[in-house]
Amino acid sequence: MPRALGLTRVAVVEDHQLFAESLEVALTLEGHDVHRIEVPDGTPPAGWLLTALLRVRPRVVLLDLDLGSIGPGTRLIEPLVRTKAAVVVVTGETREAVWGECLRRGARAVLEKTASLNTILATIRLIGDGRPVMSREERERLMLVYHQEKQELAAVRARLDRLTPRERQVLSCLMQGTTVREIAKSSFVSEATVRTQVKSILSKLEVCSQLAAVGLANRAQGHLVAH
């Protein structure tokens, strides 16, 4: 039997239209007061999305992390939590460190987009009843994964900071798949000079191969959680 209309005011922030529409229909049938915040094309003004959400004053926010031109959804979690909204992240992201970051910022739960509508509805019911939606142990485990990965990333960045400007340039070329011969030719230096620079890069990054150096740099560049 449907619940009383408007039992919970829910905002859906999702840039995949079909998924957002499915959530809106299911939540409305459940009796909730649903407000779907559509992400506009192009680049909206800074703070547009948060302003739109604050205008709705939702009790629960179903928040995607990948919001296209608006940027990462993680930035919205803390300001929304300060308004007493319960943030439930619904994401295609599967890395546990990212989930832990969301929880650290104050999200009540993180669900995969592959979760059933019944699971999402049940989560909202638990929030409406004032009950926990994740066990304390699971929250602490995921936040620990985040903190451990953050420490590892800091160590990687510290090693990258040892590189000289020229070594950074060479590493950037290696990341783009440029060979030592090509780097030497474009820089008007000998291959031996470039090989010496590569050897220094490997030593400072504490790795044994160009492939490992590129992997380390990519990890630092495209890592973890969008801030």
N, C-alpha and C positions, 0 to 999 in steps of 0.2 A: 504494500500500500504506500503511495507517495507520501513523503513527509510534508509538513506544513510549508507553504510557499515562503521563501526567504529565511528559512531556518539558519542558513549560513550564507553570508555574502562572499562569493568566490570570484577572484580575478584570475583569468587565464592569460598568461603571457607566453606566447608561442608563435614563431614565425612560419611554421608549417601549417598552412591553412586547413588541410584535410584533418590533421590530427587535432588542431584547435577546435574545429567544428564538431568532431566526434566527442571531445570532452564537454563542450558546451551543451550538446544535446543530452548526453548522459546525465550531467549534473542538473540540468533543468528538469528532466524527468524525475530525478530524485527529490526535487522540490527546493533546490537551492536557487539563490538569487545570483545569477551568473553574469559577469561582465568580461567580455573578451576584448583584450587590448590588442589591436592589430598593429603590427610593426609596419610603418609606411615605407614605401620605396624611397631610395635615395638616402641621404644622411640628415636625419632630423636634428633640431637644435639640442645642444647639451642639456641633459636633465629633463628632456621632454617626457620620457617614459616614466620616470619617477613621479613627475608632476601629475601625469595622467592617472597613475595608480593611487596617489594620495587623494585625488579628487573622488575616486570611487570609494575609498575607505573600506577596503576588504577585510574580512576576518581571516580568510585564507587566500594565499597567492600560490597558484601553480606556475612555477617559473622554469622556463627553459634556460640553458646556459649559453647556447649559441643563438645570438639575436642579430646576426648579420651586421649591417652597418652601425647598429646601435652599440655593438661591442659585447663584451662578456656579461652574462647575467649575474655573475658572482658579485659584481659591484653593487647590485641592488639589494642584496640580502640584508646587510647590516642596517641601512636606513629604513628598510621595511620593518625589520624586527623592532626598531626603536619606536615604531608607530603601534606596536603590539600586534601586528599582523603575524600569522603563522605561515612561514614560508616552506613550501614543499617543492623541492627541486625535482622536475621530471625531465630527464635528459637521456641523450644517446651516448653520453660519455660513460665509459666503463672503468676508468682508472680509479682505484680506491683512494689514491692520494687526493684526487680532485673531489671525491665525495667527502673525504675528511676535511678538506678546506671549507666546503660548503657548511658542514656541521659546525666547524670552528667559528664561522661567521654568524652562526645562529639559526641555520635552517633546522626545522623540526624533523625533517626526513629527506632522504634522497631516493627516488624511484627511477628505474630504467623505463624508457619509453615502451619497452616490450612488456611492461607490467600490464595486467588486465585492467579493464575499466573498473571491475569489482574491487581490485586492490586499491586503486586510487580513491574510489568512493568510500571504502572501508577506512582509509587513512583520514579522510575528511570527517567521517563519523567519530573517530577516536579523538580528533582535535576538538570537535564540537562537544564531546562528552568530557573534555578536560583530562583525557587519558594519554599516557605516553604512546608514541607511535614507533619508537625504536627502543630496544633494550639499552640500558646504560653501558653494558659490556660491549655491544656492537658499536655504539657511538665512540667510546673510548678507543676501541681498536682502530677504527677508521681514522680518528684524529691522530693517533700515534703513527699510523702509516704516513699521513701527511707531514707530520713534524720530522720524521726520519728522512723522508725524501727531500724536504726543504733543507735539512742539514747537509745531505749529500750534494744537493745542487749548489749550496754555498761553497762547498769544498771544490767543486768543479770550476765555479766562477773564479775562485781565488787562484787556481792554477792558470786559468785563461788570462788573468790580470798580469801574470808574469811575462807575457809575450810583449815584445817590442812592437811598435807600429808596423814595421816592415814584416815581422813574423805574422801579425794579424792579417796583413794583406795577403801573404802567401797562403795562410790557412783558409782564408775566404775563397781564394782561387781553387784550392783543393776541394772545398765544399761544393763548388760548382762543377767539379769533374775535370778541371783543367790539369793537364799533365805537367810534370817538372820541366820538360822541354818547352812546352808552350808558355809557361810562366817565365822561363829564362828569355825566350825570344821576345815576349811582349815587354819585358822589363829591361831589355838590352844589357843583360848580364850573362855570365856563363852558367851552364847547367851545374857545374861544381859548386858555384856560389849558392844556387837555389837548394841544392842537396844539403849543403851545410846549414842553411836556414831551416830546412825541414828537420834535420837531425836535432837542431836546437829546440824546435817546437815539440818534437816527441819527448825530449828530455824534460822540458818544463811541464808538459802535460802528464808526464809519468806514464806514457803508453809506448807500445812497441811497434806500431805500424801507422801508416797514413790513414788507413781505414778506421782505426780506433780513435785517432785524433779527430777525424771528421765526425764520427759518432758522438764523441764527447762534446764537440762544439754544437752539433745539432741539438743535443739534449739540453744544453744551456740556452740555446736560442729559441727553441719552440716548446719549452717545457710546460709541464705541470698545470698550473691554473692560470687562466688569463686574468691579469690583475687590473 
